[in-house]
Amino acid sequence: MDIAELSLVHRRRPAASGVDGASTRPPLLLLLHGVGSNERSMARLAPAFDARFDVLSVRSPIELGPDAYGWFHVTFTANGPVIDAGEAQAAWEAVARFIAEAADAYGADPERVFLCGFSQGGIMSLAAMLTAPALVAGAAMMSGRLLPEVLPFIASTEALRDKPVLIVHGTADTKLGIAFARNAREQLSELPLALSYHELLMGHQVTAAGVELVSNWLTARLDA
């Protein structure tokens, strides 16, 4: 596929040449931003990740306002977030579709595609991995949650076996409280995943400590 034909707008940090001796096709890392943001917010994090990765910071498809995008509409209520379930499903399917396109367009290794997202982007990273594990080698979710709407679409236990998942969440998060992360940990522990979980003293934000955790976890996955 021609790069101009890829279905989602994105920014790229190419892999450094000659640093991945194990393969001529570099691993691919997709960074997914949160609601109301855009691809530039996650692109700023690209230098923090292993130079072996071809890093793509991806813009979500729904325009919410000037230079503001989302993966699905959400309303925060006293009883918790209320989402458009149809948009959410379309979004995780769009991520899966883009993975295949991008790996082909950039000559990346389709067996080493990782997802990392913040907030709604983290939600999509986890959802895409749980529903399309053949396309995703592992997923890191920063300050996100496991959507109940994903549960009916989760792949078989064998397809998910030993898939690495990282959850990083702030104990002072007032947008998506720490209970969401703990609930995700509890539910995902019932699946045969290789689950890592970290709580940090922070709010609903991306911090240097959180990025370092994700970066080290991703590098360990490449070295495994």
C-alpha positions, 0 to 999 in steps of 0.5 A: 500500500502506498503511504499516502493511502493509509487510513489514519493520519500519523507522524513517523519517527523511523527506526535508527538504521543498523540497530536491530541486527535480529531482523531487517524489518524493524518492530513497529510502535503505534502511539495513540493519543487521548480524547481532544488531542491529536497526533502531535501530543504523542509524537513528542514522546517518540524520542523516549522509545527504543531506537529499534522501533519505527514509531508512528503517532496516530491521529484518531478519526473523529474530529471534535473541534479545531485540532482536537480529535477522539476515538469515540464520543464520551460523556463524563457523568456522576455514574461514570463515563458514558460512551458511544459503543458503536464508535468505540468498536469502529475505532478499535477495528480502525486501529487493527486495520491501520496496523496491517496497512502501516506494517506493509507500507513501512516494511515493519515486522508484522510479528512485532507491532506494539501499541501504547496509548494515553487515556482514550488512546490507552483504551483503544490500545488494549481493546485492539490487542484483546480483539485482534491479538494476531496483529498485536505483539503487546499493548501498554495502557496509560491512564485508561480503562477496560471498556465493558463494551469490549468484553463480548469481542475478546479473542479466544484464550489461546489467541491471547496466551502470554500476550504482554500487557502493561497498565500504568495509572495514577493514584490521584487520577480524577478523570479516570480514577484508580478504580478503573485500573484496578478493575482492569487488572482484576478482569485481565488477570482472568485471561492468560496474559503476561500482565504488568501493573504499576500505580504511580503518584500522579493525576490523569497525565503523562509523566516522565516516570510513566514514560520511562516505565513504558519505554523500559517495558517495551525494550524488554519485550524486544530483548526477550 
